[in-house]
Every structure is written in C-alpha cells, then in structure tokens.
Amino acid sequence: MFKNVLSVSSVKKSNKTHYSNWIEVDLAQFKCNLKTIRKKIGSALYCLPVKANAYGHGICEIGKAAQEACVDYLAVSSLSEGIQLRKSGIHLPILVLGAFQEEHILEFIDHDLEFSISSLFKAELVHRLLEPLGKKASIHLEIETGMNRTGARAPTARMIYAYMEKSPYFEVKGIYSHLANSDVQNAPSNQKQQQFFLDAIQSYPKNLIFHLANSGALLHFPKSYHQMVRPGLLSFGLYTKPLEEAFKNLKSCFSLKSRVSYFKVVQKDQGISYGHTHKTSKATRIATIPIGYGDGYRRSLSNTGEVLIRGQRFPIIGTICMDQLMVDIGDNEAYVGDEVVLIGAQGNQVITLHELAEKMETIPYEVLTGFNERVPRFYY
Ligand SMILES: *Cc1c(COP(=O)(O)O)cnc(C)c1O
C-alpha cells in the first residue's frame, strides 16, 4: 500500500517498517485540495509551484499527482528541479521561476522548460546561443511591481519584450510578477502591486498568460487571478488564515512520523541529553525517538517541541541530538516500536505544522522544506 519514492540508496525495501522515521503524504487529500482550488479559480490556468521538493512533499510524486489531476502548469525555481520532473515523465508545461546562469540556457531548451527573463542582457545571451541552433526559447517575462527581487521595471520590461518579439528565437508565453505581502490582507502594497501590474500589462498582447497570484492573493484578491494563478502553500492545504467557505476542504496532506526506539526510567534530578538542559523533577519514564536535527527536526525545538504517542501529547526534554531526541512520558506507557507523530494526527490529538513553525520562530515553508533525504516519503 505504501510506496517509497525517494530512493534511499542502500535500502531497497519499499516497506515503511524498514525505516525509523518517515513522511507520509496523503495524495487523495492533496488531489482534493487541487480540485477545491480548481473550482475557485474558474477558467484561469492552475500553475502549481513544486519548488524545494514540492514544499518537502516530494517533487516527482506531487508532480505526477498534479498531472493526473487538474493542474495545467508546474513551477520550479531551478533547472535541476525542472530536469528532475522531466526525467520522471512529467509532460505538463514547466516554468522555471528563478534567475539562471548562461550555462543553463541550452539545458532549458533540451528539457522543454519554459524560463523567466527580466533583463536585456539575459535576453541577448539567449538570442546569441540559440541563433546557431535555430531553436526557440519559451519565456515568461517577469515585471517588477514591488517585490524587488528578480523583476524588470516596467519600461525595461517593454524593451526586453520588444527585443524578444523581433528575435526569431523567442516565444513569449507570459508576463508575471510576485506579491511581497499577500499573506497580510490589508497591507497597502498589495493594492499597489496589483494596480501596477494591471497598468503594466495593458501594453502587451492580450493572448499572453498574465499571472500574479500566489496563495495569499488566491485567498484575498480574486481580481489578481488574471490568466493563471500560482498557489503553493494553499495547494498543500497549509495556509493559516481563516478560510472562507470555498476553501474549507483544504487540508494538510503531510505527516512526520517515527517510532519509539528505546525506553528507560530515570531518577529524580538527572540531567537529560547534551548540556543537561533539562533536569528531571521526579523519577520518570523517558522514551527515545530516533529522529534529530540531522533529519531536519530542528534543534530549536529542544525543550519546547511535543510529540504524540498512543494518542497523547508528551514534551521533548533536553537538547535534540543529531539523530535522536528524548520524550518525558511521565507515568504513561510506551513500547519500543510504538508509532510517534511529530507532525500530524494520532487519536484525537494533532500537532500542526503551524504549531511547530511558531515554536521554531519561523514560517511553515521553512519547516516543510527542512526535512532531508534521510527521511523517506511514503504516499497513499
Ligand atoms: C514560491 C512562489 C509562489 C508560491 O508561493 P505560495 O506563497 O506558496 O503560494 C508563487 N510565485 C512565485 C514567483 C514563487 O516564488
């Protein structure tokens, strides 16, 4: 029933019982999220950002699921992510959002990847490289509207567009920009950026794909949908803000699990783990969980994180090690092999990604993308 897709070189077994820690991705829930968003965006194209290993969910499996469902486009940040998708048989259009190096250009073409341009210098580079080959690059022109990351200011963008239009080596597919504050509905920059984008796109042919909306915009600004939307976190069901009725079916499809690997009773006044940052106040039962910051379960959760065992919440005590952490289960029972939930539900309890992110003083995006290849992903 479970399929391990991220191959762990030395372990050929596809059975999750072979691992101590794993991530579970509920693809049925994921597809349900896609459908919910599809319904909301009407006739706009659905571009799913799958950068950073699909927000930690696994780029190839998520790409395939998206392709089977109702997604029209995938977006990645780099050439290598695009190649990874092509090698796993994805035939959807793929847009590389990030700025690129000269060496990437022919690779984009060879792997049928659309890419972003926001400087005349890069456009000239592409022209020069493609001229002898007679090939065409598929381009999305990125316009600066206020993010101040990689876009070209409107007048420069016009020039770049004119250059690309004249050259036989370009096919301009779309014009886009990115919002800096869409998660804060009332931030004044949202309206400014939207208006700026609207003004800027007036001077381009109407058959281009104009796109601006990320997750926050999809939730708050229906006028920002244009011809295509690019919601990442929302597609994974992980947006925090109170959701309107249309979005109430969006749910997280991501869990992080482990298994109890050791158990002992520790007496009163004993220091636990490196630095003895926790001391027992009474004799208690300590369960050891074989996950640590070496897997991406961050050390800043030392003495603040919690886990679920047998449907109950228990505190992580002491400093989180590279490969292990300790949990105080008090007078409760836990046995070696018991399932431990670090993100997700067990019984009536749930540890949300947001709860974890808050304790780590970061955003869910960073938590999700922090789990590395030592933690295999299983899909169902
Ligand atoms: C990451 C990214 C998105 C998706 O952002 P979410 O907040 O996850 O919806 C959209 N557009 C661009 C350009 C991005 O870099």
PDBQT file of the ligand as one rigid body, heavy atoms in Angstrom, charges set to zero:
ROOT
HETATM    1  C1  LIG A 401       7.063  30.341  -4.271  1.00  0.00    +0.000 C 
HETATM    2  C2  LIG A 401       6.365  31.173  -5.257  1.00  0.00    +0.000 A 
HETATM    3  C3  LIG A 401       4.972  31.103  -5.389  1.00  0.00    +0.000 A 
HETATM    4  C4  LIG A 401       4.091  30.321  -4.443  1.00  0.00    +0.000 C 
HETATM    5  O1  LIG A 401       4.013  30.970  -3.206  1.00  0.00    +0.000 OA
HETATM    6  P1  LIG A 401       2.976  30.490  -2.071  1.00  0.00    +0.000 P 
HETATM    7  O2  LIG A 401       3.089  31.514  -1.025  1.00  0.00    +0.000 OA
HETATM    8  O3  LIG A 401       3.444  29.146  -1.616  1.00  0.00    +0.000 OA
HETATM    9  O4  LIG A 401       1.653  30.425  -2.708  1.00  0.00    +0.000 OA
HETATM   10  C5  LIG A 401       4.385  31.815  -6.408  1.00  0.00    +0.000 A 
HETATM   11  N1  LIG A 401       5.133  32.584  -7.247  1.00  0.00    +0.000 NA
HETATM   12  C6  LIG A 401       6.472  32.684  -7.121  1.00  0.00    +0.000 A 
HETATM   13  C7  LIG A 401       7.229  33.558  -8.063  1.00  0.00    +0.000 C 
HETATM   14  C8  LIG A 401       7.130  31.994  -6.125  1.00  0.00    +0.000 A 
HETATM   15  O5  LIG A 401       8.454  32.117  -5.998  1.00  0.00    +0.000 OA
ENDROOT
TORSDOF 0
